[in-house]
Amino acid sequence: MTQTVAPLPQHRIGEVARQSGVSAANIRYYEKEGLLTPGAREDNSYRLYSADDVHRLRFIRLCRAMDMSLDEVRTLLALDWNRKADCEAARDTLDQHLQHVRSRLAELQALEADLLALRGRCDGSDAHCHIIEALHERADAQPAAANGTGVGKRHV
């Protein structure tokens, strides 16, 4: 009976960043967020990572490129592809994300229509710009944001 041994950590963070396409800063952030186990330390305090860590970072990068939240990525990372219940959980996670994407798509289509209408207000032939005028009018009509940021809530 052979026993599988986990690959030894052998790559420094810069090499792992290059191999995975994830910056060293993001690797540290994913460690902090619990998406990646912190790298083992050499005697000189350099972090070391394994080939499995590189794969995990590529997986995270792929999910993030699909606009998945850290919680969605965390859920998918915790699943085992050999268990039927985990397959259902992955499908549920993807369905929820798809619902978010569809909602965001509708928001973007409404934004596009709004921007086109705004663009149509000015052809550059008047003495002043009606686009800038309309933006100033909208800014004055905006209520103060409850949280003080004035920025809409984002998914990630």
Secondary structure by P-SEA (a helix, b strand, c coil): cbbbbcccccccaaaaaaaccccaaaaaaaaaaccccccccccccbbbbcaaaaaaaaaaaaaaaacccaaaaaaaaacccccaaaaaaaaaaaaaaaaaaaaaaaaaaaaaaaaaaaaacccccccccaaaaaaaaaaaaccccccccccccccc
